[in-house]
Amino acid sequence: MRVITTTAGFADALEAERATGRTVGLVPTMGALHAGHRSLVERAAAECDVVAVTVFVNPLQFGDATDLATYPRDLDGDVALAEAAGAHVVFAPSVEEMYPGFPEPLQTSVHVAALGDRLEGASRPGHFDGVATVVAKLLSLAGRCRAYFGDKDYQQLAVVRRMATDLSLPVTVVGCPTVREPDGLALSSRNVRLSPPARKAALALRRALDAGLGALAAGERDAGAVEAAMREELTVDPLVEADYAVAVDAATLAPFEGPLQGELRLLVAALVGGVRLIDNDGTVVTDAALGASGEDKATDARGLVAAAYNGEER
């Protein structure tokens, strides 16, 4: 295991590996690694010769200074988990190393229109500019590689895929399934900030997704009705303050103008005890999208997500 703190050292290390014919897997993170991150590293280690994990709490994607200041940090723990999961390199730069002159504003940033402007982008203005900018820098430093991102941050995955395609970066973006606690709560570095009552209340996000899936399975095709079923679950506990609960096109994240059809995704976001959490469920495919005849039914395609979004295309 090597811990590298400079951009030049990181780029040189991975270029040296490729020069010997080895393939590189990259797992970008903001640290506070958990079992979800472990699954990404293990996937990368199974598919690549060398695995690099980046640990960098990116200030550009935080609109709230308090949120940035309280974001959990544990580099020693991160290095230990990364190594145990099969990583060979941890890149842990300082803010000054990544953004010379910070906090002076960057003269260059990356903006992914449409995909990055709705949902989280609307609730957190500038958030995805920060994400796209730092990921573009990390992918440029890493060079040709396979980059692994969790499906839980589904909009981020879509933004990164689009950015990599539009900028012709030499990377294959791989989406990996969400890892959950036994009770269904999606793993997140922010979960450690939940009080015991808030931790219990956070299960409302999973219940909301289940309510949406249930409405679809029952034949509901009106987006408003499906979204209302989800939002209702987010209003039961006073510790949960709903932001959005939507059914969107799985590829574009755009809302539906007519009946729900084709491939769609359910996404929710809420403040739970003051901690912002997001979640989503696997792509839902209606029979109409599969060319089936007869009554249109929705299939919860959680088990088919890897087939529909296997990360082989950018």
N, C-alpha and C positions, 0 to 999 in steps of 0.2 A: 504494500500500500504506500502510495506517495501522496502527500498533501502539498499542493502547489498553490501559491498565493499571487503569482504574477500572470498577466495575460500572455506575455511572451513565453514564459516557461510552460504554460498550459498548451499553447499552440504548438510549440516545439516538441513537447512530449508526445502528443498524439500524431504529429507528422512523422516522428521517428518510428512509431509503431506501425504506421501504414507503410513506411518505406521497407519494412521487413515482410510485407505481405499480410499483415494482420488486419482484421476488420475491427472497427470501433463502434461501440454503443455508448450513447450519451443519455444521462438521466438528469435533466435540469430540475432543481428544487430550490425552495427557500429555507431549507433546513427543517429542524424539529421533526426529523424523520420518524415515521411510524410504519406499521405493517403494510400499509398501502404503498409507500415508497419502496419497502423491501420487495414487494411483488414486482415492481418495475425493474429494480436492479437484477432480480433473479431472472426475469424474462430477458433482459439485455445480456446477461451472462450466458444464458442458454443459446443465444443466437449470434453472439459476437465474441471475438477473441479477447478484446480489451474493453473494459467498462469504465467510463469516467462519470462521476457524480458531481454536479456543481451545487454548491451551497452558498447562496447569496440572497439576502433579504433586500429586495430591489425597492429603493425608496420611490422610484418613479411611478409605481403602480399603487401607491397609497395616497389617497386624498385626505385622510385623517391622520394628523401627526400622532395622536394618541394611539391609534391602531398600529402604526409603525413602531412606536416606542414599546408597546406591550407585546408585539409579536414574539412568540417563544424562540429562544436561541439556545442551542446546546451543541457546539461544534464537536466536542469530544465524543458525545453520544452519537452524533451523526456519522463521524468517521468509523466508530466501532460497528454501527449497524451496516454501513455501506460495505465495509470489509467482510463482515460475516455473510452478507448476501452475495458476495462475489465481485465487488468492485476492485479495481486496481489503482485508480486515481481519484482523489477528491480535489476539486478546484474550489478554493474558498478565498476569493479576493476581497479586499476592502472596497468600500464605496469609492474612495479616491482612485483606486486602481482601475475600477470599471468606468468611472466618470471623472476624469481629471478636471479639476477646477470646481467640482461640486461643493456647495449648492448653487453655483452659477448655472442658469438654465442651459440645457444642451442646445446647440445650434442645429442638430440633426436628430430627428425622431422618426419612427415608423407608425403610420396610421393605416389601419385596415378598415375601410369604409363599410357601411351596412352591417357586416357581421360584428364589428366591434362597437357599433354605435347603439345597439339595442340591448335590452335586458340589463346585464351587469354594466354595460357601457353607459346606459342611460342613468342607472342608479348611482354609478361611480364615475363621473366624467373624467376622462383622461386615463382611466385604469388600463384599458387595453392598448393605448399608446405606449404606456410604460411596459406592459407585457411584451408587446411586439418588438419594442426597441431592445430590451434586454435579451430576449430570445434570439433576435437577429444577430446581436453581438456574440452571444454564446455559440450559435451555430457557425458563424463565420470563423471564430477562433478554433472551434473543434474540427472544422473541415469535413470531408466526406465521412458520413456516419449514418447510423440509424438512431433516431432520437425518440425516446419513450416518454409518453405523457399519460396521465390517468384520465379515464373516461368521466370521473366524477366532475371535473372542471370541463364540462362538455363544450361550452362556448369558447373557452381558452383553446381547447384542442382544435376547434374549427378555425379560429383566428390564426393559430400557428400554421395549420395546414395551408391556408390561403396565402399567408405571408411567404412561406417557403416556396410555394408554387410561383407566385407573382415575382419574386426576386430571384428565381432560378437557383436557389441554394442547393448544393449537392447533398441533400439529406432525404432520407425516407422517414416520415413521421409516423410513428406507431402508436395507436391508441390501445390502452389496456383497461380491462374491466375494473369497475369500482370494487374496492374491498370494504366490507361492512363488519360492524360488530355483530355478535350473535343476535341482538335484538333488532338489527336492521339499520342502525345509525351509520351513515357513511363516515369512514375514517377521515379526519381532517386535523391538521396541526392546530386548528383553533379550538378543537374539542377540549383541550386541557384547560381552557379558560372558562369552561362552563361550571357553574356551581352545581351541587347535586340536584337541586330542584330544576335548574335549567337543563341539565343533562337529560332528565326524564322528559321535560317538555319538548326537547329537540326531536323526539320521536314523531312529533306532529308532521315533520317533513316527509318521513317515510309513509305515514298514514295518508297524507295528501296525495302522494304518488299512487298509492294503492287505490284510493278513491277514484282517481282519474282513470286508471287501468280498468277498474270495475265498471265504470260508466261506459267505456269503450267496448268492453266485453259484452255488456248488455245491449249493445247496438246503438248507443248514442253517437251522433255524428255532428252535433252542433258544438262548435268550439266553446261558446259561452257557457253551455251547460256542463261540459267536461271541466272547464276551468272553475266554475262555481262549486262543483263537487270537491275539487282540490282545495279551493280557498276556504271552504267551510271547515275543513280539518285544521286549518291554520288559525282559526278564530276561537277554538275551544279553550286553550290555555292562555291566561293573561300574560304569561311570560313570553309568548310568541307574538311578534309584530310582523305580519306578512308584508312582503315587498311585492313579489309576483308569483303567480301560479298559472302557467301557460302551456298550451299545446301548439307546437310550431313545426314547420317543415324541418325534417331531420338534417337536410343538407345546408339549407340557407338560414335556418332559424327564423324565417319570416312567418308572421301570423297567416292563418288561412282566411281567404276572403269568402269562400263558400264552405260546403260541408267538408269535414275532415276526411282526407283520403290520401292514399299513397303511404309513404314512409313519414312518420311523425315522431316527435320526441316530447316528453313531458318534463318540464323544468320548474323548480320552485326555489324561492329564496326568502329568507326571513331573518329578523333579528331575534335571537333567543337569549333572554337575560342580558341583552346588550351586545351579544356576540353574533356577528353576521355568518350565517350558514347557507350553503347552497346544496342542491341535490337534483338528480334527474334519474329517469329510468331508461332502460334499454329501448332501442328503436322499436316502435310499434308499427306493424305492417298490416294494412287492411287487405282482405282477399282481392279486392279490386286491383290493387297494385301488383298482385301476383298473377293476374289474369284468370282468376277463378270465376266460375259461373255461379248463379244462384244467389242466395242471400249473402249480403256483404257482412263479414264478421271481422273483428279485430283480433290479431294474434299478438300476445305479449311476447316479443321476440328477444327477451333477455338472453336466451341461450344462443341466439343467432347473431348477436352483435358482432362477434369476431368475424363472422362470415361477411356481414354487410360492411363493416368498417375495420378491415384487418390491417390497415396501415400500410398496405403495399403500394397504394398510390398516394402521391402527395396531395 
